[in-house]
Amino acid sequence: MTLTAIVRDAFSAEPGEVRYLGGTLNQTAFVVVGDQRYFVKWKASAPPGFFAAEARGLALLRDVGPLRVPEVIHVAESKPPLPSYLILEWIETEARSFNTTFTSRFGYGLTELHHATQDRFGLDFDNFIGELPQSNSLTENWPDFYRDQRIAPQVEVARQRGHLPKGRMELIDKLITRLPELLSGSEHIPALLHGDLWSGNFLLRRARDRNRLHRVIWWLSDRVSESLLRSLST
């Protein structure tokens, strides 16, 4: 069994209680080893560095952010027949209630996170968006970063897969040409963002502490944080 092999590899021990949690991009499970509880995720076809990038992102969020972020226990590349995997501390949760107390505390935590800034956009390591590699090359200005590191790679993937009719490609070309103009008129400050903030990527800890569990981070324009905050309502 894959999960048993992962536990043996990481802890040199046998798993106790196991509860499979499913997943789409990755397989996930709750595992007890000795008297400790863990969250395990694995992927047989993970590209190299897939979970290592997530672990680095979580570590960065833990270091600079006010929100509770799970500790990385172990991360490993694929060693056939073992898949790549990531083990995090298990966090006991309770049903989420989007009341004023929750939203104000969570919003405050995100605001504090976005106060972490630097002088360039991007990140000092690349990561992934879904299963696709994502370049984060550090860039001096926001329009250039957004064009070259975000729009252009996705456009190229769509083009290669035959998903971009000529008319749509022409519209995208016009958008890219106008990007400096469209993104002008306000100052853009590189701010640390979670990068994939939706209701499936944060949880309510039983002790009323806020946690977020996903991996995609980078230094983006602080204006992007406004859009991410709005996504909490969807």
C-alpha positions in Angstrom: 0.0 0.0 0.0 1.4 3.4 -1.0 0.5 5.3 2.2 2.1 2.6 4.4 5.2 2.7 2.3 5.3 6.5 2.6 5.0 6.4 6.4 7.7 3.7 6.6 10.0 5.9 4.5 9.4 9.0 6.5 9.3 7.7 10.0 10.7 4.2 9.9 7.5 3.1 11.6 4.1 1.6 10.9 1.0 3.8 10.6 -1.7 3.5 13.2 -5.0 5.1 12.3 -5.4 6.0 8.7 -8.2 8.0 7.1 -8.1 8.7 3.3 -9.3 12.2 2.4 -9.3 11.9 -1.4 -8.2 14.7 -3.7 -8.1 15.8 -7.3 -4.6 17.1 -7.9 -3.1 15.0 -5.1 -4.1 12.1 -2.9 -4.4 13.0 0.8 -4.8 11.2 4.1 -4.9 11.6 7.8 -2.3 9.4 9.5 -1.4 8.6 13.1 2.2 7.5 13.8 2.9 6.7 17.4 1.1 9.5 19.3 1.4 12.1 16.5 -1.1 13.0 13.8 -0.1 14.1 10.3 -1.6 15.2 7.0 0.0 13.4 4.1 -0.3 14.2 0.4 1.3 12.4 -2.5 1.3 12.3 -6.2 2.6 9.5 -8.4 3.2 11.7 -11.4 4.5 14.8 -9.6 7.0 16.8 -11.6 10.5 17.2 -10.0 10.4 19.8 -7.2 6.6 19.8 -7.0 6.2 19.3 -3.2 9.6 20.9 -2.4 8.3 24.2 -3.9 5.2 23.9 -1.7 7.3 23.2 1.4 9.4 26.3 0.7 6.3 28.4 0.2 4.8 27.3 3.5 8.0 28.0 5.3 8.1 31.5 3.9 4.5 32.1 4.9 5.3 30.8 8.4 8.3 33.1 8.7 6.8 36.4 7.6 3.0 36.0 8.1 0.8 36.4 11.1 -1.6 33.6 10.1 -1.1 30.1 11.4 0.6 27.9 8.7 1.1 24.2 9.2 4.6 23.0 9.8 6.3 20.9 7.2 7.4 17.6 8.7 8.9 15.8 5.7 9.1 16.2 2.0 10.5 13.7 -0.5 11.0 13.4 -4.3 9.8 10.3 -6.1 11.9 7.2 -5.4 10.1 4.4 -7.4 8.0 2.7 -6.4 7.4 5.5 -3.9 5.7 8.7 -5.2 6.7 12.2 -4.3 5.1 13.2 -1.0 4.7 15.9 1.6 3.8 15.5 5.3 2.4 18.4 7.3 1.4 18.6 10.9 -2.3 17.7 11.4 -4.5 20.6 12.5 -7.8 19.9 14.2 -10.6 22.0 12.7 -14.1 23.0 13.4 -17.0 24.1 11.2 -16.3 27.5 9.7 -18.7 30.3 10.6 -18.2 33.4 8.5 -19.2 35.8 11.2 -17.8 39.3 11.9 -15.2 38.0 14.3 -13.9 35.4 11.9 -13.8 37.7 8.8 -12.3 40.6 10.7 -9.5 38.5 12.2 -8.8 36.7 9.0 -8.8 40.0 7.0 -6.4 41.5 9.6 -4.1 38.6 9.2 -4.0 38.8 5.4 -3.4 42.5 5.6 -0.4 42.0 7.9 0.9 39.3 5.5 0.6 41.7 2.6 2.7 44.3 4.5 5.7 42.0 3.9 7.3 43.7 0.9 10.5 43.7 -1.2 11.9 45.7 -4.1 11.1 43.3 -7.0 8.1 41.2 -8.2 8.4 37.4 -8.3 10.2 35.0 -6.0 13.7 33.6 -5.6 12.4 30.1 -6.6 9.9 28.8 -9.2 6.8 26.8 -8.2 3.7 25.4 -9.8 0.2 26.5 -10.7 -1.7 23.2 -10.6 0.6 20.8 -12.3 2.1 23.5 -14.6 5.5 24.9 -13.8 5.4 28.6 -12.9 8.3 30.9 -13.4 8.8 33.6 -10.8 11.9 35.4 -12.2 12.4 38.6 -10.2 11.3 41.6 -12.2 11.6 45.3 -11.6 8.1 46.4 -12.6 4.7 44.9 -12.3 3.4 45.1 -16.0 6.5 43.3 -17.2 6.2 40.6 -14.6 2.5 40.1 -15.2 3.0 39.9 -18.9 6.1 37.7 -19.0 5.7 35.5 -16.0 1.9 35.0 -15.8 0.0 35.8 -19.1 2.6 34.7 -21.7 3.3 31.2 -20.3 -0.4 30.4 -20.0 -1.1 31.7 -23.5 1.7 29.5 -24.9 0.3 26.4 -23.1 -3.2 27.2 -24.6 -1.6 27.7 -28.1 0.3 24.5 -28.0 -2.9 22.6 -27.0 -5.0 24.2 -29.7 -7.2 26.2 -27.5 -6.5 29.6 -29.0 -8.4 30.5 -32.2 -6.9 33.3 -34.3 -9.5 35.9 -33.2 -8.9 35.2 -29.5 -5.1 35.3 -30.0 -5.5 38.7 -31.6 -7.5 40.0 -28.6 -4.8 38.7 -26.2 -2.1 40.4 -28.3 -4.0 43.7 -28.0 -4.3 43.2 -24.2 -0.6 42.5 -23.8 0.3 45.6 -25.9 -1.9 47.8 -23.7 -0.9 46.2 -20.4 1.5 49.0 -19.2 -1.3 51.5 -19.9 -4.0 49.4 -18.2 -1.8 48.9 -15.1 -0.7 52.5 -14.8 -2.1 55.2 -12.7 -1.2 53.8 -9.3 1.8 52.6 -7.4 2.5 48.9 -7.4 4.3 47.6 -4.3 5.6 43.9 -4.3 3.7 42.3 -1.5 3.8 38.7 -0.3 0.6 36.9 -1.4 -0.8 33.5 -0.8 -1.6 33.4 -4.5 -4.5 30.9 -4.5 -6.8 32.3 -1.8 -10.2 30.6 -1.9 -12.4 28.9 0.7 -10.7 25.5 0.1 -7.3 26.8 1.0 -7.9 28.0 4.6 -9.5 26.4 7.6 -10.6 27.3 11.1 -8.5 25.7 13.8 -10.4 24.3 16.8 -8.5 26.7 19.0 -9.7 29.7 16.9 -6.4 30.1 15.1 -6.5 30.7 11.3 -4.6 28.4 9.0 -4.0 28.2 5.3 -2.8 25.1 3.6 -1.8 25.7 0.0 1.5 26.3 -1.6 1.3 29.0 -4.3 3.1 32.2 -3.2 5.0 35.0 -4.8 5.6 38.7 -4.4 2.9 40.4 -6.5 1.4 43.9 -6.8 -0.3 44.8 -3.6 -3.3 45.6 -5.8 -3.8 41.9 -6.4 -4.6 41.4 -2.7 -7.8 43.3 -3.1 -9.0 40.8 -5.7 -8.0 37.9 -3.5 -9.9 39.3 -0.6 -13.0 39.6 -2.7 -12.7 36.0 -3.7 -13.4 35.0 -0.1 -17.1 35.7 -0.7 -17.3 33.1 -3.5 
